[in-house]
Amino acid sequence: MTETVESRALDRRAGRREALIVLGGVVAVPLLLSVGFNSWSAPDDEAYVRMAFATVSGQTVAIVTVIGSFVSHIVRRSPPVAIAISGALAAVVSAAALSTIGTAAQWALRGISSN
């Protein structure tokens, strides 16, 4: 009886830890990179490149985080529902991140060509 209660408690802690890692990798790291490398005045060519690379780096971290979470669910043999949710999250975040990377590239090229 105590083994099941302890294993459930460990599963909950692991789930919370994984949720924090995913939240940090998908929201916090890209946001911090974007704010950290932002141009707080009129951007020049170097600022456009720096901001574009920060965006690409942040979105790459987001993609790697959700794919890592998905693989982790598969390796740990989580319930099929958890694997499906993790896979759907990975697909949505990856698609949005790739779109953001494309938009950042276009924005940087437009900014550089206007200077």
N, C-alpha and C positions, 0 to 999 in steps of 0.2 A: 504494500500500500504506500509506504513512504517513498519507494523508488519512483512511482508514477507522479507523485506530487512534486518531488525534487526535479524529475525530468521535465515536467511541465513548466516549472519555475525557470529552469535553465533555457528552455525553448523560448519563453517570453523574453528573457534577458537578451538572448541572441537575436530575436526579432527586433527588439528595440534598438540594439546596437547596429544592426543592419539598416534599419530605417534612418538612423542618424547619419550613417555613412552615405546612404543614397541621397538624403536631403543635403548633406554637406557637399557632395560631389556634383549634384545637379543644380543647386541654388547658390550655396555660399561661395564656393571656389570661383565659378564664373562671374558672380557679382563682384567679389573682391578684386579679381583680375581686371574687370572692366573699370571699376572705380579707381584702382591703383594706377592704371596706365591711361587714364582719361586725359585729354588736353583741356585744361581749365581756362584757356584763352583761345584766341583764334588759331586753329590748327594749321601747321605747315605740313610739308610733305612727310617729314619724319614722324610727326604726330599721327598722321593718317595711317602710316605703316605700323607704328607702334600699337595704335588702337585696334587695327585689324588683326595683328598677331595676338593681341590679348584676347580678342573675341574668339579666334580660332583655337587658342590654347584652352580657354575656359570650356568651350563646347566639346573639345576633344576629351577633356576630363569628364564631362557629363556622359558622353557616349561610353567611355571605358568603364565608368562607375556602374551604369545600368546593365551593361553587358556582363560585367563581373558579378553583379548581383544575380542575374539570370543563370549564369553558369554555376554559381554557388548553390542556387536552389536545386539545380539538376544533380550536382555532385553529392549534395547532402540528402538526396532522395526525399525532398519535401513532398507534401501532398500535391496531387495534380492541379488542384485549384491554385495553390501558391505558385507553382511553376507557370501556369497560364497567365496569372496576373503579372508576374515578374516579366514574362515574355512580352506581354502587351505593353507594359510600361517601357520596356527596352525599345520596342518598335516605335512607340509614340515619341519618346525622348530623342531617339536617334534621328528620326525623320525631322523633328523640329530643330535639332541641333545642326543637321546638314543644311537645312534651309537657312538658318541663321548664318552659317559659315558662307554660303553663297551670297547672301545679302551683304555681309561685311566686306566681301571681296569687291562687289559692285560699288558699294559706298566708298571704299578706299580708292578705287580707280577713278571714280567721278571726282572725288576730292583732290586727288593728285593732279588730274588733268585740268582742273579749274585754277590751280595755283600757277 
